[in-house]
Amino acid sequence: MAESKVEAFLTPEEEQEIVEAIRKAEKNTSGEIRVHIEPTTKKDHYERAREVFQELEMNKTRHANGVLLYIAVLDRTFVIYGDQGINEVVPETFWNDTKEVIQGHFKQGRFKQGIVEGILKAGEELKEHFPYRSDDKNELSNEVSKG
């Protein structure tokens, strides 16, 4: 039952639009962006995002500049979790614009649009501190992971 809630959250076509948004965002930055969706968690959402970040081996990027958009569907909560390399160079308010973009769409029930625009906004923000370099390679999968 819980899995069907996650499956119903995004259609396969919407998922592909998200993958495409990740590809597009990562063209401008050496940062790595992933999206993880699960029904719910009994843990603190921030702690669960940190755990998923580790499980997806996002902590192993060359510049410690991975970003996870963690979404707990039934909890109606999301977390933007950035790696240590990002947190060392950006202000605490760094993710506020991205968070507001996502939240605005989520409140209107436009989940795919919120995720896509959040990814593109995160890519823009990352570009400033982690511009794309000619030797960059895609270190992490762009696929949406599910729990």
PyMOL commands that set and color helices and strands:
alter all, ss='L'
color gray80, all
select helices_A, chain A and resi 2-9+12-26+45-55+58-60+84-89+96-107+111-129
alter helices_A, ss='H'
color red, helices_A
select strands_A, chain A and resi 32-38+66-72+77-82+145-146
alter strands_A, ss='S'
color yellow, strands_A
deselect
rebuild
show_as cartoon
